[in-house]
Amino acid sequence: MGDGDLDIRGGGAVSVDSETLRVAADGFGVLGRELDDIAAVAGSAGALVGRLPREEWHLSARIADLVVRIHAERTRAEGFDAELRHAAAVYDLVELQAQRALAAAGGDEVAAARWDAAIAALERRHPGALLSARAAVMAAEAGWPLDLAKQSATGTWWLPFGGALLSGAGAYSAWQTVRRIGGGTIPSGERLTAMPAAVQVRPLAPTRRTSAPATLAQAAERIPGGGESRIRVEKYTMPDGSRQFALYVAGTQAPAGFGGDDPFDELSNVQLYAGVSSASYQATLEALRQAGAQPGDVLHDFGHSQGAMITAHVALEAGYDARTHVTFGSPVEADVGGGTLSVAVAHTDDPVAALQGGGHREAVGAPGSFVARREADPAGGVRDLGLPAHGMDGYVQTAGMLDRSGDPRMDGVRAVFDELGTATSVQVTEYSAARVLPVPAAPHPQPGPAPLSPASSPGAG
């Protein structure tokens, strides 16, 4: 697909800077006043035409026509001013409704009432804006599963975490269910429920010396997939002697497994999506420890699918200075906080990414964070059973489109790679991971029948 098919947004259900809209509205207000002044000057000039020779009186009609056109432009400027202010109110109301929902979900009735009052006051100043705000949220939420429904009209696709084959209506219904139960989003204060998991993490053969990725596509290509590697850690020694780490975590590698040797299986998927620690998460923490990462160290993480759920919790709760959080095809969106650049790359026809349920209603991450989406595999058909829109090959292509885009939000991503590129040394280690399964206890031999005494032997007596 062409670069023009890529949709880059600031994140959230509706991501527009309402203050920017008001500044633009102010500009149209100034323009309207300037047009009033011009019309007044033109009108005065028309009044002077009568003093000119008769042969110049035709100028009067031309000046009158000019005044009419100026007034028309003045009316248009007023309209733009009003529309922009209405739009700003709409997007403010979207944010207010989100804050109100958070307060209600947390049982804070006082805060919820305060947000209700703010919503009502803004609606009084801008009648109809509240209805528009609700419509904007509904439109944003309804648009996300449409490509899935379109795919299922020409074929079917297999949805992990349950294996349900969905029709177009089923895709939309499932997506709405995710929204209602609050699945697919990780609030900033959420932590995984502890679940003991014994894992064995082993460094693989040394990776050849490498440099920092120069592009997002190069970073995406470093996410493990296939073979033994599950986790890749790059340790950067910076010119000032400090160190930074880059973490790359694979997606599901054992889609048919559920609690077997490979921790990157469906059991870990279900646990992580439900907010429970998994063996794959524990393996990732162990890989970071073995690579020398310590709490407080700067971390840049990149994850695909299950790996994105893992890196989300690493960023939120592992104690590192998470500067960058990049996900591909993630089933969750994490509120990683204002100090972390959050970049989410998702395909609109990827059923795993649809498990986000549209993600947070407000933008997450540091300024410059964004969500990039496109339809990766519009053809549809039986081959959708293989989830082509979820594969890393497609996401590497999308990352390349972002690299080629002129969107200024990519500047933050490039700045991360530029900084890592100044490192004086780079140490790269890839790790395998295995779940340590309990050894079944040896069966105890059952006692045989008691020996017969001579008195009870057959024929005795």
C-alpha positions as CSV (number, residue, x, y, z in Angstrom):
1,M,0.0,0.0,0.0
2,G,1.1,3.6,-0.6
3,D,2.3,5.9,2.2
4,G,-0.9,7.8,1.8
5,D,-2.8,4.9,3.4
6,L,-1.0,5.4,6.7
7,D,-3.0,7.2,9.4
8,I,-0.9,8.9,12.1
9,R,-2.6,10.4,15.1
10,G,-1.8,11.7,18.5
11,G,-3.7,8.8,20.1
12,G,-6.9,8.6,22.1
13,A,-10.5,8.4,20.8
14,V,-10.3,12.0,19.5
15,S,-6.9,13.6,19.4
16,V,-7.1,17.3,18.7
17,D,-5.5,20.2,20.5
18,S,-8.4,22.4,21.3
19,E,-6.2,25.4,22.2
20,T,-4.8,25.3,18.7
21,L,-8.3,25.5,17.4
22,R,-9.0,28.6,19.5
23,V,-5.8,30.3,18.3
24,A,-7.0,29.7,14.8
25,A,-10.4,31.0,15.7
26,D,-8.8,34.2,17.1
27,G,-7.0,34.6,13.7
28,F,-10.3,34.5,11.8
29,G,-11.7,37.0,14.4
30,V,-8.9,39.4,13.6
31,L,-9.4,38.8,9.9
32,G,-13.0,39.7,10.2
33,R,-12.2,43.0,11.9
34,E,-9.6,43.8,9.3
35,L,-12.2,43.2,6.6
36,D,-14.6,45.5,8.3
37,D,-11.9,48.2,8.2
38,I,-11.2,47.5,4.5
39,A,-14.9,47.7,3.7
40,A,-15.2,51.0,5.5
41,V,-12.3,52.4,3.4
42,A,-13.8,51.1,0.2
43,G,-17.2,52.6,1.1
44,S,-15.6,56.0,1.7
45,A,-13.9,55.7,-1.7
46,G,-17.2,55.0,-3.3
47,A,-18.7,58.2,-1.8
48,L,-15.9,60.2,-3.4
49,V,-16.6,58.9,-6.9
50,G,-19.4,61.4,-7.3
51,R,-16.8,64.1,-7.3
52,L,-15.0,62.6,-10.3
53,P,-15.8,63.4,-13.9
54,R,-18.9,61.6,-15.3
55,E,-16.8,59.2,-17.4
56,E,-15.3,57.8,-14.1
57,W,-18.6,57.2,-12.4
58,H,-18.5,53.5,-13.6
59,L,-16.0,53.0,-10.8
60,S,-18.8,53.4,-8.3
61,A,-20.4,50.1,-9.3
62,R,-17.1,48.4,-9.2
63,I,-16.4,49.7,-5.7
64,A,-19.9,48.7,-4.5
65,D,-19.3,45.2,-5.8
66,L,-16.0,45.1,-4.0
67,V,-17.7,46.1,-0.7
68,V,-20.3,43.3,-1.2
69,R,-17.5,40.8,-1.7
70,I,-15.6,42.0,1.4
71,H,-18.8,41.7,3.5
72,A,-19.2,38.1,2.2
73,E,-15.7,37.3,3.2
74,R,-16.3,38.9,6.6
75,T,-19.3,36.6,7.0
76,R,-17.2,33.6,6.1
77,A,-14.6,34.6,8.6
78,E,-17.2,34.8,11.3
79,G,-18.5,31.4,10.3
80,F,-15.0,29.9,10.5
81,D,-14.5,31.5,13.9
82,A,-17.7,30.1,15.3
83,E,-17.0,26.6,13.8
84,L,-13.5,26.4,15.2
85,R,-14.7,27.5,18.7
86,H,-17.5,24.9,18.6
87,A,-14.9,22.3,17.5
88,A,-12.7,23.3,20.4
89,A,-15.6,22.9,22.8
90,V,-16.4,19.5,21.4
91,Y,-12.9,18.2,22.0
92,D,-12.7,19.7,25.4
93,L,-16.0,17.9,26.2
94,V,-14.4,14.6,25.0
95,E,-11.7,15.0,27.5
96,L,-14.1,16.1,30.3
97,Q,-16.2,13.0,29.7
98,A,-13.2,10.8,29.9
99,Q,-12.2,12.4,33.2
100,R,-15.7,12.0,34.5
101,A,-15.7,8.3,33.5
102,L,-12.4,7.7,35.3
103,A,-13.8,9.4,38.4
104,A,-17.0,7.3,38.3
105,A,-15.0,4.1,37.7
106,G,-12.9,4.9,40.8
107,G,-16.0,5.5,42.9
108,D,-15.2,9.2,43.4
109,E,-18.6,10.7,43.4
110,V,-17.4,14.2,44.4
111,A,-15.0,14.3,41.4
112,A,-17.7,12.9,39.1
113,A,-20.1,15.6,40.2
114,R,-17.4,18.2,39.6
115,W,-16.8,17.0,36.0
116,D,-20.6,16.9,35.4
117,A,-20.8,20.5,36.4
118,A,-17.9,21.5,34.1
119,I,-19.6,19.5,31.2
120,A,-22.9,21.3,31.8
121,A,-21.3,24.7,31.9
122,L,-19.4,24.2,28.6
123,E,-22.5,22.9,27.0
124,R,-24.4,26.0,28.0
125,R,-21.8,28.2,26.3
126,H,-21.8,26.0,23.2
127,P,-25.2,24.4,22.7
128,G,-25.0,21.1,20.8
129,A,-21.3,20.6,21.5
130,L,-22.0,17.7,23.9
131,L,-24.0,15.8,21.3
132,S,-21.2,16.4,18.8
133,A,-18.6,15.1,21.4
134,R,-20.5,11.9,22.0
135,A,-20.9,11.4,18.2
136,A,-17.1,12.0,17.8
137,V,-16.3,9.3,20.3
138,M,-18.8,6.9,18.8
139,A,-17.4,7.5,15.3
140,A,-13.8,6.9,16.5
141,E,-14.8,3.7,18.4
142,A,-17.0,2.4,15.6
143,G,-14.3,2.8,12.9
144,W,-11.7,0.6,14.5
145,P,-13.4,-2.8,13.8
146,L,-14.8,-2.1,10.4
147,D,-11.8,-3.5,8.5
148,L,-12.2,-6.7,10.5
149,A,-15.8,-6.9,9.6
150,K,-14.9,-6.3,6.0
151,Q,-12.3,-9.1,6.1
152,S,-14.8,-11.6,7.6
153,A,-17.3,-10.8,4.8
154,T,-14.8,-12.4,2.3
155,G,-13.2,-15.0,4.6
156,T,-12.6,-15.8,8.2
157,W,-9.8,-15.2,10.6
158,W,-8.7,-17.0,13.7
159,L,-8.7,-15.0,16.9
160,P,-6.3,-16.0,19.6
161,F,-7.2,-16.0,23.3
162,G,-10.2,-18.2,22.6
163,G,-10.1,-19.3,19.0
164,A,-13.5,-17.9,18.1
165,L,-14.4,-17.7,14.4
166,L,-16.3,-14.4,14.0
167,S,-18.6,-13.1,11.4
168,G,-18.6,-9.4,10.6
169,A,-21.3,-8.7,13.2
170,G,-19.4,-10.9,15.6
171,A,-16.2,-8.9,15.1
172,Y,-18.0,-5.7,16.0
173,S,-19.8,-7.3,19.0
174,A,-16.6,-8.8,20.3
175,W,-14.9,-5.4,20.0
176,Q,-17.7,-3.6,21.8
177,T,-17.5,-6.3,24.6
178,V,-13.8,-5.4,25.0
179,R,-14.8,-1.8,25.4
180,R,-17.5,-2.5,28.0
181,I,-15.3,-4.7,30.2
182,G,-12.4,-2.3,30.1
183,G,-10.1,-4.8,28.4
184,G,-7.3,-3.7,26.2
185,T,-6.1,-0.8,28.3
186,I,-3.6,-0.6,31.1
187,P,-3.9,2.4,33.4
188,S,-0.7,3.9,34.7
189,G,-1.2,2.6,38.2
190,E,-2.0,-1.0,37.3
191,R,0.4,-3.8,38.3
192,L,0.5,-7.4,37.4
193,T,-0.9,-9.9,39.9
194,A,1.9,-12.0,41.1
195,M,1.9,-15.6,39.8
196,P,5.0,-17.8,40.6
197,A,6.6,-19.0,37.4
198,A,9.9,-20.8,37.2
199,V,11.8,-20.0,34.0
200,Q,15.2,-20.8,32.6
201,V,16.8,-18.0,30.5
202,R,20.0,-18.7,28.6
203,P,22.1,-16.4,26.4
204,L,22.6,-17.7,22.9
205,A,25.7,-17.6,20.8
206,P,27.2,-14.1,20.8
207,T,25.6,-11.7,18.3
208,R,28.0,-10.0,16.0
209,R,28.9,-6.5,17.0
210,T,26.2,-4.1,15.9
211,S,25.3,-0.4,16.0
212,A,22.1,1.3,17.0
213,P,19.1,1.0,14.6
214,A,19.0,4.0,12.3
215,T,15.3,3.6,11.5
216,L,12.1,2.3,13.0
217,A,12.0,-0.5,10.4
218,Q,15.5,-1.6,11.5
219,A,14.3,-1.6,15.1
220,A,11.3,-3.7,14.2
221,E,13.5,-6.2,12.3
222,R,15.4,-6.8,15.6
223,I,12.4,-8.2,17.4
224,P,13.0,-11.9,17.7
225,G,10.9,-14.3,15.8
226,G,11.6,-17.9,15.0
227,G,14.5,-20.0,16.2
228,E,15.4,-20.1,19.9
229,S,15.7,-16.3,20.5
230,R,12.8,-14.8,22.5
231,I,14.4,-11.7,24.0
232,R,17.1,-9.3,22.7
233,V,18.9,-6.8,24.9
234,E,21.3,-4.2,23.6
235,K,23.6,-2.4,26.1
236,Y,24.8,1.0,25.0
237,T,27.8,2.7,26.7
238,M,27.3,6.5,26.1
239,P,30.1,9.0,25.7
240,D,29.7,10.3,29.2
241,G,30.1,6.8,30.7
242,S,26.4,6.3,31.4
243,R,24.5,3.4,29.9
244,Q,21.2,2.8,28.2
245,F,19.5,-0.4,27.2
246,A,17.2,-1.4,24.3
247,L,14.9,-4.3,24.8
248,Y,13.2,-6.3,22.0
249,V,10.6,-9.0,22.9
250,A,9.0,-11.5,20.6
251,G,5.4,-12.2,20.2
252,T,3.7,-15.5,20.7
253,Q,5.9,-18.4,19.4
254,A,3.8,-21.4,20.5
255,P,0.2,-20.5,19.5
256,A,-1.0,-24.0,20.1
257,G,0.8,-24.3,23.5
258,F,-0.8,-23.8,26.9
259,G,1.6,-24.2,29.7
260,G,4.3,-26.1,28.0
261,D,8.0,-25.6,27.7
262,D,7.8,-22.4,25.7
263,P,6.7,-19.5,27.9
264,F,5.7,-17.4,24.9
265,D,2.5,-19.4,24.5
266,E,-1.3,-18.9,24.8
267,L,-1.2,-19.3,28.6
268,S,1.0,-16.3,28.9
269,N,-1.2,-14.4,26.5
270,V,-4.3,-15.1,28.6
271,Q,-2.5,-14.2,31.9
272,L,-1.0,-11.0,30.6
273,Y,-4.3,-9.8,29.1
274,A,-6.0,-10.5,32.4
275,G,-3.4,-8.6,34.3
276,V,-1.6,-11.6,35.8
277,S,2.2,-12.1,35.6
278,S,3.4,-14.7,33.2
279,A,6.4,-16.9,32.6
280,S,7.3,-14.9,29.5
281,Y,7.3,-11.7,31.6
282,Q,9.5,-13.2,34.2
283,A,11.9,-14.4,31.5
284,T,12.1,-10.9,30.1
285,L,13.0,-9.5,33.6
286,E,15.7,-12.2,34.0
287,A,17.2,-11.4,30.6
288,L,17.5,-7.8,31.5
289,R,19.1,-8.7,34.8
290,Q,21.6,-11.0,33.0
291,A,22.4,-8.2,30.6
292,G,23.4,-6.0,33.4
293,A,20.3,-3.6,33.5
294,Q,19.6,-2.2,36.9
295,P,16.6,-0.3,38.2
296,G,16.9,3.3,37.2
297,D,18.8,2.6,33.9
298,V,17.4,4.2,30.8
299,L,15.4,1.7,28.7
300,H,13.9,1.8,25.2
301,D,11.6,-1.1,24.5
302,F,10.2,-2.6,21.4
303,G,7.6,-5.4,21.4
304,H,5.3,-7.3,19.1
305,S,2.0,-8.8,20.2
306,Q,2.6,-10.7,23.5
307,G,6.0,-9.0,23.6
308,A,4.2,-5.6,23.6
309,M,2.1,-6.6,26.6
310,I,5.4,-7.7,28.3
311,T,7.2,-4.4,27.5
312,A,4.2,-2.4,28.7
313,H,4.5,-3.8,32.1
314,V,8.3,-3.6,32.1
315,A,7.9,0.1,31.4
316,L,5.2,0.6,34.1
317,E,6.5,-1.5,37.0
318,A,10.0,-2.9,36.5
319,G,11.7,0.2,37.9
320,Y,13.6,1.3,34.8
321,D,13.7,4.8,33.4
322,A,11.5,3.9,30.4
323,R,12.2,6.6,27.8
324,T,10.7,4.8,24.7
325,H,7.8,2.3,24.3
326,V,7.2,1.1,20.8
327,T,4.6,-1.6,20.1
328,F,3.6,-3.5,17.0
329,G,0.2,-5.3,16.9
330,S,-0.3,-5.0,20.6
331,P,-3.5,-6.3,22.2
332,V,-3.2,-3.6,24.9
333,E,-2.4,0.1,25.2
334,A,-0.6,1.2,28.3
335,D,-0.7,4.6,29.9
336,V,3.1,4.7,30.3
337,G,3.1,8.3,31.6
338,G,4.3,11.7,30.4
339,G,8.0,10.8,30.5
340,T,7.8,8.0,28.0
341,L,7.6,8.4,24.2
342,S,4.8,6.0,23.2
343,V,4.5,4.8,19.6
344,A,1.9,2.3,18.7
345,V,1.8,0.7,15.3
346,A,-1.4,-1.2,14.6
347,H,-3.1,-2.6,11.5
348,T,-6.8,-2.0,11.3
349,D,-7.4,-5.5,10.0
350,D,-5.2,-7.2,12.7
351,P,-7.6,-9.0,15.1
352,V,-5.0,-9.1,17.9
353,A,-4.6,-5.3,17.8
354,A,-8.4,-5.0,17.9
355,L,-8.3,-6.4,21.4
356,Q,-7.3,-2.9,22.5
357,G,-10.9,-2.0,22.0
358,G,-9.7,1.3,20.6
359,G,-7.3,2.0,23.4
360,H,-7.5,4.8,25.9
361,R,-9.9,7.7,25.1
362,E,-7.1,10.2,25.9
363,A,-3.7,10.3,24.4
364,V,-1.0,8.5,26.3
365,G,2.8,9.0,26.6
366,A,5.1,12.0,26.4
367,P,4.5,14.9,23.9
368,G,5.1,13.6,20.4
369,S,3.7,10.2,21.1
370,F,1.4,8.8,18.4
371,V,-0.6,5.9,17.0
372,A,0.0,4.8,13.4
373,R,-2.6,2.7,11.7
374,R,-3.2,1.2,8.2
375,E,-5.0,-1.7,6.6
376,A,-2.3,-4.2,5.8
377,D,-4.1,-7.0,4.0
378,P,-7.3,-5.7,2.3
379,A,-7.7,-8.8,0.0
380,G,-9.2,-11.1,2.6
381,G,-9.9,-14.8,2.1
382,V,-8.9,-18.2,3.5
383,R,-5.3,-17.0,4.0
384,D,-6.6,-14.7,6.7
385,L,-6.5,-17.9,8.9
386,G,-2.8,-17.3,9.1
387,L,-3.3,-13.7,10.4
388,P,-1.2,-12.0,7.7
389,A,-2.1,-8.6,9.1
390,H,-0.6,-9.5,12.4
391,G,2.8,-10.8,11.2
392,M,6.0,-8.9,11.8
393,D,6.7,-8.7,8.0
394,G,3.8,-6.4,7.5
395,Y,4.7,-4.4,10.6
396,V,8.2,-3.9,9.3
397,Q,6.7,-2.6,6.1
398,T,4.5,-0.2,8.0
399,A,7.5,1.0,10.1
400,G,9.3,1.7,6.8
401,M,6.4,3.8,5.7
402,L,6.7,5.8,8.9
403,D,10.4,6.3,8.3
404,R,9.6,7.7,4.9
405,S,6.8,9.9,6.1
406,G,7.3,13.6,6.6
407,D,5.2,13.6,9.8
408,P,7.0,15.7,12.4
409,R,6.0,13.3,15.1
410,M,8.6,10.9,13.8
411,D,11.3,13.4,14.8
412,G,11.1,12.1,18.4
413,V,11.7,8.5,17.2
414,R,14.6,9.6,15.1
415,A,16.1,11.5,18.0
416,V,16.1,8.3,20.1
417,F,18.1,6.5,17.4
418,D,20.4,9.4,16.9
419,E,21.3,9.5,20.6
420,L,21.9,5.7,20.7
421,G,24.0,6.1,17.6
422,T,26.5,8.2,19.6
423,A,27.3,5.2,21.9
424,T,31.0,4.3,22.2
425,S,30.2,0.6,22.5
426,V,27.2,-1.7,22.0
427,Q,26.9,-5.1,23.6
428,V,24.1,-7.3,22.1
429,T,22.8,-10.5,23.7
430,E,19.9,-12.7,22.6
431,Y,18.2,-15.1,25.0
432,S,16.2,-18.2,24.8
433,A,13.5,-18.9,27.5
434,A,12.0,-22.0,28.8
435,R,9.3,-22.6,31.4
436,V,10.5,-25.0,34.1
437,L,7.8,-27.6,34.5
438,P,7.3,-29.4,37.8
439,V,8.7,-32.9,37.7
440,P,5.9,-35.4,38.5
441,A,6.5,-37.4,41.6
442,A,7.5,-41.0,41.1
443,P,4.6,-43.3,41.8
444,H,4.8,-45.2,45.1
445,P,4.6,-49.0,44.6
446,Q,1.4,-50.5,45.8
447,P,1.7,-53.4,48.3
448,G,0.7,-56.7,46.9
449,P,-1.6,-59.2,48.5
450,A,-0.5,-60.6,51.8
451,P,1.1,-64.1,51.6
452,L,-1.1,-67.0,52.5
453,S,-0.4,-68.8,55.8
454,P,0.0,-72.6,55.6
455,A,-3.3,-73.0,57.5
456,S,-5.2,-71.2,54.8
457,S,-3.4,-72.6,51.8
458,P,-5.5,-74.6,49.4
459,G,-5.6,-78.3,50.3
460,A,-4.5,-77.7,53.9
461,G,-6.4,-79.2,56.7
